[in-house]
Amino acid sequence: MGIRDVLAYLNTRQAAATPATSEKNMTLQEKPLQIKAVTSATSATSKNTDSRENFQNLPQPGALKPASQEPPELVTERPDPDRWSWPHSSAMTSGEIDAFAGRASQFYRRGMPSVNAEALAYKLVNRDRDGDDRRLCLECAHLTGQRAAWRCDQWKRAGMGAAGIPAGMVLLLQRCDGFRNASR
């Protein structure tokens, strides 16, 4: 069976499925339909020229109330951009994003590589969500120096034996009496 045979078979099936129409079944409408309403599109294309017949079923003047002269009420409230953020999902709120960006840039300015600064700032977002009151020395305004030579200006108040801070200690969450939040 070739493609011609398949096409011939399909054509005979389609012809058998479609009923033949005869001239007896076809009727012409001699009287045009009445137009019940006229719009700008139908008024230009309407073939019926008797205007009384076209507008017979329209409401009388004065039956319609005029539209309100007051402007529509404007919506002045903006939707809350944080409506789908924490605690409804793991997405950060706009305040958390601001804190994250500020902390990451602060850690970067203090000599931390940007990848590590962002990872640490993200951990602090989770710390804030958990309500943990511990802080990093990197967040403190009293921390001075650079990576290998950190110093605490409030070392006595913080309960440390000396002003110098070991490099690993600035990354530990801890409670400190001398802590003052650095400006971001």
C-alpha positions as CSV (number, residue, x, y, z in Angstrom):
1,M,0.0,0.0,0.0
2,G,1.6,3.3,-1.2
3,I,1.0,6.9,-0.2
4,R,-1.4,7.3,-3.2
5,D,-3.5,4.5,-1.9
6,V,-3.6,6.0,1.6
7,L,-4.6,9.4,0.2
8,A,-7.3,7.9,-2.0
9,Y,-8.7,5.9,1.0
10,L,-8.8,9.1,3.2
11,N,-10.6,11.0,0.4
12,T,-13.3,8.4,0.1
13,R,-13.8,8.3,3.9
14,Q,-14.1,12.1,4.1
15,A,-16.6,12.2,1.2
16,A,-18.7,9.5,2.9
17,A,-18.6,11.3,6.2
18,T,-19.8,14.6,4.7
19,P,-23.5,14.6,3.9
20,A,-24.4,16.0,0.5
21,T,-26.5,19.2,0.6
22,S,-29.3,19.6,-1.8
23,E,-30.9,22.7,-3.1
24,K,-34.1,21.7,-1.3
25,N,-32.5,22.1,2.1
26,M,-31.1,25.5,1.4
27,T,-33.5,28.4,2.1
28,L,-32.8,32.1,1.6
29,Q,-34.0,34.7,4.0
30,E,-35.9,37.3,2.0
31,K,-36.5,39.7,4.9
32,P,-33.4,41.2,6.6
33,L,-33.0,40.8,10.4
34,Q,-34.1,43.7,12.5
35,I,-31.3,45.6,14.3
36,K,-31.9,45.8,18.0
37,A,-29.0,48.1,18.9
38,V,-26.6,50.1,16.8
39,T,-22.9,50.5,17.6
40,S,-20.3,52.5,15.8
41,A,-19.2,49.4,13.9
42,T,-22.8,48.3,12.9
43,S,-24.1,51.8,12.0
44,A,-21.6,52.1,9.1
45,T,-22.2,48.6,7.8
46,S,-26.0,48.4,8.4
47,K,-28.0,47.9,5.2
48,N,-31.3,48.8,6.8
49,T,-31.9,52.5,6.3
50,D,-35.1,52.9,8.3
51,S,-33.8,54.7,11.4
52,R,-37.1,54.4,13.3
53,E,-36.9,50.6,13.1
54,N,-33.3,50.6,14.2
55,F,-33.8,52.7,17.3
56,Q,-37.2,51.5,18.3
57,N,-36.0,49.3,21.2
58,L,-33.5,51.8,22.6
59,P,-34.2,53.5,26.0
60,Q,-35.8,56.9,25.9
61,P,-33.7,60.0,26.7
62,G,-33.6,60.8,30.4
63,A,-34.1,57.1,31.3
64,L,-30.4,56.6,31.6
65,K,-28.6,58.2,34.6
66,P,-25.6,60.3,33.8
67,A,-22.2,58.9,34.7
68,S,-20.7,60.1,37.9
69,Q,-18.7,63.2,37.5
70,E,-16.2,62.2,40.3
71,P,-13.0,60.6,39.2
72,P,-12.6,56.9,40.0
73,E,-11.0,56.2,43.3
74,L,-7.3,55.7,42.9
75,V,-5.5,52.9,44.8
76,T,-2.8,54.7,46.8
77,E,-1.6,51.7,48.8
78,R,1.3,49.8,47.3
79,P,1.4,46.1,48.0
80,D,3.9,45.0,50.6
81,P,7.1,43.9,48.7
82,D,7.9,41.6,51.6
83,R,4.6,39.7,51.6
84,W,6.1,36.5,50.3
85,S,9.4,36.8,52.2
86,W,10.4,35.4,55.5
87,P,8.7,33.9,57.5
88,H,6.4,32.7,54.7
89,S,9.5,31.5,52.7
90,S,13.2,31.5,52.9
91,A,13.5,34.6,50.8
92,M,15.0,37.7,52.5
93,T,12.9,40.7,53.3
94,S,14.0,44.1,52.1
95,G,15.4,44.9,55.5
96,E,17.4,41.7,55.6
97,I,18.7,42.4,52.1
98,D,19.9,45.8,53.3
99,A,21.6,44.3,56.4
100,F,23.1,41.6,54.3
101,A,24.6,44.1,51.7
102,G,25.9,46.4,54.5
103,R,27.6,43.5,56.4
104,A,29.1,42.0,53.3
105,S,30.6,45.3,52.3
106,Q,31.8,46.0,55.8
107,F,33.5,42.5,56.0
108,Y,35.1,43.1,52.6
109,R,36.4,46.5,53.6
110,R,38.0,44.8,56.6
111,G,40.0,42.5,54.4
112,M,37.8,39.4,53.9
113,P,37.5,38.0,50.4
114,S,34.1,38.9,48.9
115,V,32.9,35.2,48.6
116,N,33.6,34.7,52.3
117,A,32.2,38.1,53.2
118,E,28.9,37.2,51.5
119,A,28.7,33.7,53.1
120,L,29.3,35.2,56.6
121,A,26.7,37.9,56.0
122,Y,24.2,35.2,55.0
123,K,24.9,33.3,58.2
124,L,24.2,36.5,60.1
125,V,20.8,36.8,58.4
126,N,19.9,33.4,59.8
127,R,21.3,34.4,63.2
128,D,19.0,37.4,63.2
129,R,16.0,35.3,62.2
130,D,16.7,32.9,65.1
131,G,16.9,35.7,67.6
132,D,20.4,35.0,68.6
133,D,22.0,37.9,70.6
134,R,25.6,36.9,69.9
135,R,27.8,39.1,67.8
136,L,31.0,38.8,65.7
137,C,34.0,41.0,66.4
138,L,33.9,41.9,62.7
139,E,30.6,43.7,63.4
140,C,32.0,45.8,66.2
141,A,33.0,49.4,65.9
142,H,35.9,48.8,68.4
143,L,37.7,46.4,66.1
144,T,40.7,47.9,64.4
145,G,43.6,46.5,62.4
146,Q,43.7,44.1,59.5
147,R,43.5,40.3,59.0
148,A,46.6,39.2,60.8
149,A,46.8,42.0,63.4
150,W,43.3,42.6,64.9
151,R,42.9,44.8,67.9
152,C,40.0,45.4,70.3
153,D,39.8,49.0,71.7
154,Q,37.5,47.7,74.5
155,W,39.6,44.7,75.4
156,K,39.3,45.3,79.1
157,R,35.5,45.7,79.1
158,A,35.3,42.7,76.8
159,G,37.1,40.6,79.4
160,M,40.2,39.9,77.3
161,G,43.7,39.7,78.7
162,A,45.2,41.9,76.0
163,A,44.2,44.2,73.1
164,G,45.4,41.8,70.4
165,I,42.7,39.4,69.1
166,P,43.6,36.0,67.5
167,A,42.5,35.9,63.8
168,G,40.0,33.0,64.3
169,M,38.3,34.8,67.2
170,V,36.9,37.6,65.1
171,L,34.8,35.0,63.3
172,L,33.2,33.4,66.4
173,L,29.7,34.4,67.6
174,Q,30.0,35.6,71.2
175,R,28.4,37.9,73.8
176,C,30.5,40.9,74.6
177,D,29.9,43.7,77.0
178,G,32.0,46.1,75.0
179,F,30.2,45.6,71.7
180,R,29.1,48.6,69.7
181,N,27.5,48.1,66.3
182,A,29.7,49.5,63.5
183,S,27.9,51.8,61.0
184,R,27.2,50.1,57.8
